[in-house]
C-alpha cells in the first residue's frame, strides 16, 4: 500500500479528532457560562453596597467578555469546520444549527443583561434567572438530543427542487 496515502488518511483523522476535541471543550465552557451567568446576575440587588456591586460587576463582565464569548466563538468556528470536514449536510444538522442560533440569541440576551447591570448600578434588577436558565437548558438539551440521536427528519426541500424536470432553460444562452 502507498505509504503517503496511509499517512494522509491518518493525518486527516488526527485533524478531525483535534477539531472535535476543541469543539467539545469550547462547548463545555460556553454552556457552563450560559448556565452560570444568569445565576451570577441574580445575585445583584437594588440598593446593594458599592463593594459588593463592584465585585459582582467585575466578575460577571469578565466571565462574559473573556471566557464565555471567546468559548462561543471557538465552539461555533470548530463546529462549522466539522460540518465541512465530515460533510454532514442532512436535515438533523440544519435543525441543530437552528437550535445553536437560539443559543446565540440567549447568549446575546445574557450579554445585554450584563451591560444593563453595569450601566444602571442600583436601579436595575434583572428578570428572574429562571427564564434564561430554562431556555438555555432546554436548548442545550435539544442540541444534545439532535447530535446524539441523529434523527431522520424529512427534507425541508420540496421534491421538485431535488430532481431534474427535463425542461430547457428559459434563455437561449447556455454556457458550454
Phi, psi and omega in degrees: 000145181292120185295325182294324178292319180295317179295320178298318178295318181294319179297321177297321178293323178292317179297315178300315179296320179295316179295320177298316180297317178297316180299312182294317179298316179293323177297319179300314181293315181298310182295320177299320178294322179292338175273318185288321185299314177300325178293319178294318181294330180290348178280344177290142179226148176294132177079017180289157182289158187301319183297313180294317179300313182298318180297312179294322180296314179296317181297312181292319180295313181295319179298313181293312187283322189253349180239302188289313181295313176300323178297321178297316180297315180295318181297315181291319179296312179295322178296319177296318177298320178297322179302316182282325178295323182263349180064042183267085179245069183236160185303322181296329179291322179292325175295321178295320179296325175296317179296321177295322175301322176294322175298322178295319178297316177298322176301316180293321178297317178296318177298320178297322178292320177301316180293316181299321179295322183282330183275336184239060182305126175080351182241004181233124176247121183293157174299165179303137180289349181300319182291315178295316179295316180299314178296318180295312181294321178296318180292319177299319179296319178298315179300314180298318179296320180292319182290315183282324183276331183043058184294151176276107180256149178293148179291133179283353182271130178298150181304322184294343176272345183262352182230146179293148183254005179056041178241156179280155175292150183282010178235157181277335182276104177252123180295144179245000000 
